Amino acid sequence: MKDFYKILGVRPNATLAEIKRAYREKAKLLHPDLSGDPTLRDAFSEVAQAYRVLSDARQRSIFDESFFIKIKRSYKSADTFNYYEWLSARQDEESRAKLIFYTLMHHKEDEAVAEFKRMQMNHADFSLKKWFTREDFMDYGYILAEELVIRGEYYDAMILLEQIIQMEYSYQYFYIFFPEVIDFTLNILKHNIDCVISDELALDVYERALDLNLGRKNDAFFLRKMSDEYRRLGDLSTAEICLKESEKLC
């Protein structure tokens, strides 16, 4: 099996940006139209193949699993490859995102949650779904949301579930499993938001919930809760507006 990382001249934990940069540099040297050397055609085709695989998250994951398993078997007694250490040593967002899901699926749930919380706090635009295929994000994102709820991190769980639900509406991936996601989300909204997290965060959650198409009855519930939150914050006029809107849906 060809080592696509070696072909591009990047490390196995290279980020997508590094892979793209390496490909551009190789292409300038090897592309027959740019180099003027037709004998480089095969070398360029090999580089192009490596780039196609490593720049696609799904194909790269499949390659990594098959290639690195083979490498590990070649060095049965030597600990020459440690993906966890590779990811842990890097600080770019792509590597940290992959570290979160890697630790989540390797019995390091506390570490996964802690890293997710740290990235959310320190990087305003951090998004897990940016770095994974939609299938992986929706599967692992749901598992991470469950772990967040276990630890009482309800707001962060809701942000993840909101993204999963919106993605499901766009791609219809979960099929039979999707009602379970909705039930889980509604349970959080009804039992773990009001008087559990701050009024400001609760308002944000309920406003987001109104965009999830969870039904008139549930929307009426969210509006009533928003009315309660605004009332506690001293905004009586907005509280009254929310209450009236909820009554229209009953």
Residue frames as qw, qx, qy, qz and C-alpha x, y, z in Angstrom:
[[0.000, 0.887, 0.462, 0.000, 0.00, 0.00, 0.00],
 [0.391, 0.522, -0.030, 0.758, 1.34, 3.43, -0.94],
 [0.356, -0.531, -0.431, 0.637, 2.08, 5.86, 1.86],
 [0.206, 0.811, 0.374, 0.401, 0.16, 8.94, 0.72],
 [0.368, -0.913, -0.012, 0.173, 1.61, 11.02, 3.53],
 [0.615, -0.374, 0.402, 0.566, 5.13, 10.25, 2.35],
 [0.477, 0.473, 0.523, 0.525, 4.19, 10.99, -1.25],
 [0.014, 0.922, 0.239, 0.305, 2.99, 14.48, -0.28],
 [0.472, 0.313, -0.391, 0.726, 5.84, 14.94, 2.18],
 [0.400, -0.569, 0.134, -0.706, 3.63, 15.59, 5.22],
 [0.076, -0.184, 0.877, -0.438, 3.31, 13.97, 8.62],
 [0.210, -0.333, -0.900, -0.186, 0.41, 11.56, 9.28],
 [0.132, -0.667, -0.600, 0.422, -1.19, 14.11, 11.60],
 [0.172, 0.019, 0.248, 0.953, -0.97, 16.91, 9.05],
 [0.310, 0.533, 0.442, -0.651, -3.88, 19.33, 8.97],
 [0.582, 0.637, 0.496, 0.103, -5.96, 19.87, 5.86],
 [0.144, 0.970, -0.116, -0.156, -4.26, 23.23, 5.35],
 [0.351, -0.611, 0.655, 0.274, -0.83, 21.55, 5.43],
 [0.630, 0.190, 0.727, 0.194, -1.97, 18.89, 2.97],
 [0.454, 0.841, 0.295, -0.003, -3.26, 21.50, 0.56],
 [0.037, -0.918, 0.336, 0.208, -0.07, 23.53, 0.82],
 [0.502, -0.360, 0.739, 0.267, 2.10, 20.46, 0.21],
 [0.628, 0.456, 0.617, 0.130, 0.02, 19.50, -2.81],
 [0.319, 0.941, 0.057, -0.096, 0.34, 22.95, -4.35],
 [0.204, -0.781, 0.541, 0.236, 4.11, 22.87, -3.90],
 [0.573, -0.087, 0.783, 0.224, 4.41, 19.37, -5.40],
 [0.571, 0.669, 0.476, -0.008, 2.11, 20.29, -8.27],
 [0.161, 0.940, -0.194, -0.231, 4.29, 23.23, -9.24],
 [0.260, -0.592, 0.726, 0.235, 7.30, 20.92, -9.49],
 [0.406, -0.029, 0.904, 0.131, 5.69, 17.88, -11.10],
 [0.576, 0.622, 0.405, -0.344, 2.75, 19.02, -13.25],
 [0.642, 0.173, 0.508, 0.548, 3.77, 18.33, -16.88],
 [0.254, 0.835, 0.342, 0.347, 2.19, 21.58, -18.11],
 [0.270, -0.959, 0.083, -0.002, 4.08, 23.63, -15.53],
 [0.630, -0.541, 0.453, 0.325, 7.40, 21.80, -15.50],
 [0.493, 0.691, -0.381, -0.367, 7.58, 21.16, -19.23],
 [0.009, 0.390, -0.921, -0.022, 8.81, 17.63, -18.50],
 [0.779, -0.033, -0.306, -0.547, 6.40, 14.91, -19.74],
 [0.570, 0.120, -0.791, 0.189, 8.37, 12.21, -17.87],
 [0.048, -0.104, 0.634, -0.765, 6.97, 13.58, -14.61],
 [0.568, -0.205, -0.340, -0.721, 3.40, 12.66, -15.54],
 [0.711, -0.233, -0.664, 0.004, 3.34, 9.44, -13.47],
 [0.366, -0.086, -0.545, 0.750, 4.86, 11.17, -10.44],
 [0.240, -0.105, 0.056, -0.963, 2.26, 13.93, -10.66],
 [0.660, -0.236, -0.517, -0.491, -0.58, 11.39, -10.96],
 [0.611, -0.199, -0.687, 0.340, 0.66, 9.74, -7.77],
 [0.124, -0.047, -0.361, 0.923, 0.71, 13.09, -5.96],
 [0.428, -0.154, -0.225, -0.862, -2.78, 13.92, -7.26],
 [0.685, -0.260, -0.655, -0.181, -4.09, 10.57, -6.02],
 [0.451, -0.169, -0.614, 0.625, -2.54, 11.14, -2.59],
 [0.089, -0.022, 0.153, -0.984, -4.14, 14.57, -2.41],
 [0.555, -0.231, -0.450, -0.660, -7.59, 13.30, -3.43],
 [0.672, -0.292, -0.674, 0.087, -7.52, 10.73, -0.64],
 [0.442, -0.214, -0.497, 0.716, -6.03, 12.85, 2.14],
 [0.091, -0.080, 0.014, -0.993, -8.10, 15.96, 1.41],
 [0.624, -0.306, -0.422, -0.582, -11.36, 14.03, 1.76],
 [0.405, -0.468, 0.571, -0.540, -12.18, 13.34, 5.41],
 [0.923, -0.015, 0.201, -0.328, -13.96, 10.05, 4.73],
 [0.854, 0.428, -0.270, 0.118, -11.33, 8.64, 2.39],
 [0.173, 0.641, -0.588, 0.461, -8.53, 9.76, 4.70],
 [0.634, -0.385, 0.475, -0.474, -10.17, 8.02, 7.65],
 [0.978, 0.146, 0.063, -0.133, -10.45, 4.78, 5.67],
 [0.638, 0.588, -0.403, 0.291, -6.84, 5.09, 4.51],
 [0.148, -0.637, 0.571, -0.496, -5.59, 5.79, 8.04],
 [0.823, -0.249, 0.358, -0.363, -7.39, 2.79, 9.47],
 [0.967, 0.254, 0.013, 0.033, -6.06, 0.37, 6.84],
 [0.537, 0.665, -0.362, 0.371, -2.57, 1.84, 6.43],
 [0.142, -0.650, 0.548, -0.508, -1.68, 2.41, 10.06],
 [0.901, -0.224, 0.271, -0.256, -3.05, -0.96, 11.14],
 [0.899, 0.373, -0.135, 0.188, -0.64, -2.44, 8.64],
 [0.256, 0.705, -0.445, 0.490, 2.21, -0.33, 10.03],
 [0.565, -0.547, 0.428, -0.445, 1.40, -1.38, 13.59],
 [0.988, -0.019, 0.130, -0.085, 1.47, -5.03, 12.61],
 [0.712, 0.557, -0.283, 0.320, 4.90, -4.54, 11.04],
 [0.180, 0.476, -0.560, 0.654, 6.23, -3.33, 14.39],
 [0.672, -0.456, -0.555, -0.179, 4.50, -5.63, 16.83],
 [0.665, -0.434, -0.395, 0.461, 6.81, -4.87, 19.75],
 [0.330, -0.019, -0.028, 0.943, 7.61, -1.24, 18.93],
 [0.062, 0.790, 0.523, -0.314, 5.35, 1.60, 19.86],
 [0.380, -0.020, 0.331, 0.863, 6.25, 3.60, 16.75],
 [0.131, -0.389, -0.434, -0.802, 2.85, 5.06, 16.03],
 [0.134, -0.467, -0.707, 0.515, 0.69, 6.78, 18.62],
 [0.055, 0.597, 0.481, 0.640, -2.11, 8.79, 17.06],
 [0.419, -0.824, -0.377, 0.060, -3.22, 10.09, 20.44],
 [0.539, -0.518, 0.044, 0.663, 0.21, 11.60, 21.11],
 [0.337, 0.233, 0.436, 0.802, 0.32, 13.11, 17.65],
 [0.132, -0.744, -0.475, -0.452, -2.97, 14.87, 18.12],
 [0.530, -0.759, -0.282, 0.251, -2.20, 15.93, 21.69],
 [0.558, -0.284, 0.114, 0.771, 1.00, 17.64, 20.60],
 [0.182, 0.346, 0.424, 0.817, -0.78, 19.88, 18.09],
 [0.007, 0.429, 0.473, -0.769, -2.72, 23.03, 18.91],
 [0.209, 0.023, -0.438, -0.874, -4.51, 23.79, 15.63],
 [0.614, 0.032, 0.284, -0.735, -8.31, 23.50, 15.68],
 [0.784, 0.216, -0.457, -0.359, -8.50, 20.58, 13.30],
 [0.470, 0.209, -0.811, 0.281, -6.21, 18.45, 15.45],
 [0.194, -0.084, 0.636, -0.742, -8.00, 19.45, 18.66],
 [0.727, 0.091, -0.027, -0.680, -11.35, 18.56, 17.08],
 [0.762, 0.197, -0.604, -0.125, -10.03, 15.16, 16.07],
 [0.202, 0.225, -0.790, 0.533, -8.58, 14.69, 19.54],
 [0.500, -0.088, 0.361, -0.782, -12.02, 15.28, 21.07],
 [0.872, 0.120, -0.145, -0.452, -13.66, 12.53, 19.06],
 [0.605, 0.330, -0.709, 0.150, -10.64, 10.22, 19.34],
 [0.002, 0.206, -0.753, 0.625, -10.63, 10.39, 23.14],
 [0.656, -0.019, 0.176, -0.734, -14.41, 10.11, 23.21],
 [0.902, 0.178, -0.251, -0.301, -14.25, 6.78, 21.38],
 [0.644, 0.281, -0.641, 0.307, -11.26, 5.42, 23.33],
 [0.660, -0.538, -0.502, 0.150, -12.69, 5.44, 26.87],
 [0.379, -0.117, -0.229, 0.889, -11.39, 8.91, 27.69],
 [0.029, -0.755, -0.577, -0.310, -14.77, 10.63, 27.94],
 [0.365, -0.822, -0.203, 0.387, -13.73, 13.05, 30.69],
 [0.413, -0.336, 0.335, 0.777, -10.81, 14.21, 28.59],
 [0.205, 0.414, 0.646, 0.607, -13.03, 14.61, 25.51],
 [0.166, -0.860, -0.477, -0.070, -15.55, 16.75, 27.40],
 [0.436, -0.717, -0.016, 0.543, -12.83, 18.84, 29.04],
 [0.380, -0.114, 0.461, 0.793, -11.12, 19.52, 25.70],
 [0.084, 0.610, 0.635, 0.467, -14.42, 20.38, 24.05],
 [0.278, -0.885, -0.338, 0.157, -15.22, 22.83, 26.84],
 [0.466, -0.534, 0.175, 0.684, -11.75, 24.35, 26.62],
 [0.302, 0.142, 0.561, 0.757, -11.98, 24.86, 22.87],
 [0.047, -0.762, -0.588, -0.267, -15.48, 26.32, 23.16],
 [0.370, -0.844, -0.203, 0.331, -14.27, 28.78, 25.77],
 [0.422, -0.554, 0.293, 0.655, -11.05, 29.84, 24.06],
 [0.136, -0.036, 0.647, 0.750, -12.13, 29.81, 20.42],
 [0.420, 0.341, 0.306, -0.784, -15.35, 31.66, 19.67],
 [0.658, 0.412, -0.289, -0.561, -15.76, 30.14, 16.20],
 [0.107, -0.287, 0.952, 0.017, -14.71, 26.58, 17.11],
 [0.799, 0.160, 0.041, -0.578, -16.94, 24.00, 15.41],
 [0.562, -0.213, 0.797, 0.062, -16.56, 20.24, 15.38],
 [0.723, 0.499, 0.468, -0.099, -18.69, 19.77, 12.28],
 [0.291, 0.871, -0.293, -0.268, -16.18, 21.79, 10.26],
 [0.030, -0.617, 0.780, 0.104, -13.62, 18.99, 10.42],
 [0.386, -0.018, 0.920, -0.066, -15.69, 15.82, 9.92],
 [0.193, -0.211, -0.758, -0.586, -18.01, 14.21, 7.44],
 [0.517, -0.327, 0.007, -0.791, -21.63, 14.80, 8.35],
 [0.847, -0.196, -0.470, -0.155, -22.06, 11.12, 9.26],
 [0.607, 0.007, -0.548, 0.575, -19.16, 11.17, 11.71],
 [0.046, -0.257, 0.267, -0.928, -20.19, 14.49, 13.20],
 [0.650, -0.308, -0.167, -0.674, -23.79, 13.40, 13.70],
 [0.847, -0.171, -0.501, 0.041, -22.81, 10.04, 15.24],
 [0.583, -0.026, -0.461, 0.668, -19.99, 11.19, 17.49],
 [0.094, -0.355, 0.090, -0.926, -21.60, 14.56, 18.19],
 [0.706, -0.432, -0.282, -0.485, -24.62, 12.80, 19.67],
 [0.812, -0.204, -0.452, 0.306, -22.40, 10.63, 21.87],
 [0.346, 0.161, -0.300, 0.874, -20.54, 13.74, 23.04],
 [0.375, -0.447, -0.092, -0.807, -23.86, 15.46, 23.79],
 [0.815, -0.395, -0.400, -0.139, -24.83, 12.51, 25.99],
 [0.682, -0.087, -0.396, 0.609, -21.54, 12.79, 27.88],
 [0.059, 0.333, -0.110, 0.935, -22.08, 16.53, 28.33],
 [0.601, -0.486, -0.230, -0.591, -25.53, 15.93, 29.81],
 [0.820, -0.270, -0.461, 0.204, -24.16, 13.31, 32.21],
 [0.525, -0.072, -0.290, 0.797, -21.80, 16.01, 33.49],
 [0.071, -0.775, -0.464, 0.423, -24.48, 18.70, 33.73],
 [0.166, -0.325, 0.319, 0.875, -23.18, 20.69, 30.74],
 [0.433, 0.570, 0.683, -0.147, -26.66, 21.24, 29.33],
 [0.269, 0.840, -0.041, -0.470, -26.04, 24.40, 27.34],
 [0.006, -0.546, 0.727, 0.417, -23.13, 22.91, 25.40],
 [0.361, 0.148, 0.919, 0.054, -25.11, 19.73, 24.81],
 [0.418, 0.716, 0.464, -0.310, -27.97, 21.74, 23.34],
 [0.180, 0.767, -0.354, -0.504, -25.64, 23.61, 20.96],
 [0.129, -0.271, 0.904, 0.303, -24.39, 20.28, 19.63],
 [0.350, 0.380, 0.850, -0.101, -27.88, 18.78, 19.35],
 [0.351, 0.769, 0.147, -0.513, -29.12, 21.88, 17.53],
 [0.137, 0.607, -0.616, -0.482, -26.43, 21.38, 14.89],
 [0.206, -0.026, 0.971, 0.116, -27.24, 17.67, 14.59],
 [0.387, 0.566, 0.662, -0.303, -30.96, 18.32, 14.15],
 [0.324, 0.781, -0.103, -0.524, -30.43, 21.05, 11.57],
 [0.026, 0.456, -0.801, -0.387, -28.05, 18.77, 9.68],
 [0.325, 0.199, 0.923, -0.055, -30.57, 15.94, 9.78],
 [0.432, 0.702, 0.362, -0.435, -33.18, 18.20, 8.21],
 [0.262, 0.743, -0.404, -0.465, -30.73, 18.91, 5.40],
 [0.226, 0.444, -0.839, -0.220, -29.39, 15.41, 4.79],
 [0.883, -0.126, 0.001, -0.451, -31.79, 12.92, 6.43],
 [0.356, 0.472, -0.795, 0.133, -29.03, 10.72, 7.79],
 [0.249, -0.233, 0.796, -0.501, -30.35, 9.33, 11.06],
 [0.507, -0.127, -0.693, -0.497, -33.66, 7.95, 9.71],
 [0.685, -0.459, -0.555, -0.108, -35.00, 5.59, 12.40],
 [0.575, -0.207, -0.438, 0.659, -32.52, 6.88, 15.00],
 [0.084, 0.393, 0.042, 0.915, -33.60, 10.51, 14.59],
 [0.540, -0.649, -0.318, -0.431, -36.70, 10.32, 16.88],
 [0.769, -0.388, -0.326, 0.391, -34.32, 9.29, 19.66],
 [0.395, 0.134, -0.061, 0.907, -32.34, 12.49, 19.07],
 [0.245, -0.533, -0.239, -0.773, -35.53, 14.57, 19.23],
 [0.714, -0.578, -0.381, -0.106, -36.70, 12.86, 22.43],
 [0.694, -0.205, -0.255, 0.641, -33.31, 13.40, 24.04],
 [0.193, 0.285, 0.052, 0.938, -33.33, 17.07, 23.04],
 [0.429, -0.589, -0.312, -0.610, -36.87, 17.67, 24.30],
 [0.752, -0.479, -0.413, 0.186, -36.06, 16.02, 27.60],
 [0.503, -0.072, -0.176, 0.843, -33.20, 18.47, 28.12],
 [0.045, -0.387, -0.199, -0.899, -35.33, 21.44, 27.09],
 [0.567, -0.566, -0.367, -0.473, -38.13, 20.50, 29.47],
 [0.811, -0.535, -0.228, 0.069, -36.14, 19.39, 32.51],
 [0.760, -0.254, -0.024, 0.598, -32.59, 20.76, 32.42],
 [0.335, 0.461, 0.155, 0.807, -32.75, 24.38, 31.29],
 [0.304, -0.747, -0.156, -0.570, -35.22, 26.47, 33.30],
 [0.561, -0.757, 0.212, -0.259, -33.72, 27.39, 36.69],
 [0.938, -0.149, 0.139, 0.279, -30.76, 25.10, 35.96],
 [0.576, 0.165, 0.140, 0.788, -28.61, 27.31, 33.74],
 [0.090, -0.330, -0.165, 0.925, -28.48, 31.12, 33.79],
 [0.420, 0.678, 0.448, -0.403, -31.52, 33.06, 32.55],
 [0.235, 0.728, -0.360, -0.535, -29.48, 34.55, 29.70],
 [0.016, -0.278, 0.915, 0.293, -28.30, 31.17, 28.47],
 [0.349, 0.351, 0.840, -0.221, -31.76, 29.70, 28.94],
 [0.416, 0.724, 0.140, -0.532, -33.23, 32.40, 26.71],
 [0.174, 0.579, -0.654, -0.456, -30.64, 31.61, 24.07],
 [0.174, -0.033, 0.982, 0.059, -31.49, 27.91, 24.23],
 [0.390, 0.525, 0.677, -0.338, -35.25, 28.45, 23.97],
 [0.356, 0.733, -0.137, -0.563, -34.85, 30.88, 21.08],
 [0.089, 0.411, -0.836, -0.353, -32.75, 28.29, 19.24],
 [0.289, 0.162, 0.933, -0.143, -35.32, 25.62, 20.02],
 [0.468, 0.612, 0.319, -0.552, -38.02, 27.64, 18.27],
 [0.382, 0.639, -0.467, -0.476, -36.07, 27.18, 15.02],
 [0.143, -0.274, 0.948, 0.071, -35.96, 23.39, 15.30],
 [0.600, 0.000, -0.466, -0.651, -39.52, 22.67, 14.11],
 [0.088, 0.052, -0.939, 0.330, -40.41, 20.65, 17.19],
 [0.192, -0.521, -0.809, -0.194, -44.15, 21.30, 16.92],
 [0.194, -0.664, -0.151, -0.706, -46.67, 23.93, 18.02],
 [0.738, -0.626, -0.239, -0.081, -47.17, 22.45, 21.48],
 [0.768, -0.219, -0.111, 0.592, -43.45, 22.44, 22.19],
 [0.291, 0.422, 0.085, 0.854, -43.02, 25.93, 20.73],
 [0.416, -0.742, -0.210, -0.481, -45.76, 27.16, 23.07],
 [0.813, -0.500, -0.174, 0.241, -43.85, 25.62, 25.97],
 [0.627, 0.078, -0.016, 0.775, -40.61, 27.32, 24.91],
 [0.017, 0.601, 0.156, 0.784, -42.35, 30.68, 24.67],
 [0.618, -0.725, -0.214, -0.218, -43.86, 30.30, 28.13],
 [0.803, -0.333, -0.095, 0.485, -40.44, 29.52, 29.51],
 [0.416, 0.331, 0.080, 0.843, -39.00, 32.53, 27.70],
 [0.288, -0.753, -0.216, -0.551, -41.71, 34.63, 29.31],
 [0.763, -0.617, -0.156, 0.115, -40.63, 33.37, 32.72],
 [0.716, -0.041, -0.002, 0.697, -36.97, 34.09, 31.96],
 [0.175, 0.534, 0.144, 0.815, -37.70, 37.65, 30.79],
 [0.493, -0.770, -0.230, -0.334, -39.84, 38.25, 33.84],
 [0.796, -0.473, -0.108, 0.361, -37.00, 37.20, 36.14],
 [0.563, 0.103, 0.106, 0.813, -34.68, 39.52, 34.24],
 [0.041, -0.564, -0.302, 0.767, -37.10, 42.41, 34.76],
 [0.109, 0.114, -0.509, -0.846, -38.18, 42.77, 31.12],
 [0.400, 0.316, 0.719, -0.473, -41.92, 42.59, 31.73],
 [0.532, 0.561, -0.078, -0.629, -43.01, 43.88, 28.32],
 [0.387, 0.404, -0.775, -0.294, -41.08, 41.20, 26.43],
 [0.142, -0.004, 0.946, -0.292, -42.30, 38.60, 28.91],
 [0.516, 0.426, 0.440, -0.599, -45.88, 39.58, 28.08],
 [0.514, 0.542, -0.416, -0.518, -45.21, 39.38, 24.33],
 [0.185, 0.270, -0.943, -0.061, -43.81, 35.85, 24.69],
 [0.296, 0.175, 0.823, -0.453, -46.78, 34.77, 26.78],
 [0.569, 0.512, 0.145, -0.627, -49.25, 36.07, 24.21],
 [0.439, 0.486, -0.655, -0.378, -47.37, 34.34, 21.39],
 [0.023, -0.117, 0.983, -0.140, -47.48, 31.08, 23.33],
 [0.454, 0.328, 0.600, -0.572, -51.27, 31.41, 23.76],
 [0.553, 0.520, -0.253, -0.600, -51.69, 31.71, 19.99],
 [0.351, 0.352, -0.848, -0.182, -50.14, 28.29, 19.57],
 [0.234, -0.007, 0.881, -0.411, -52.35, 26.52, 22.12]]
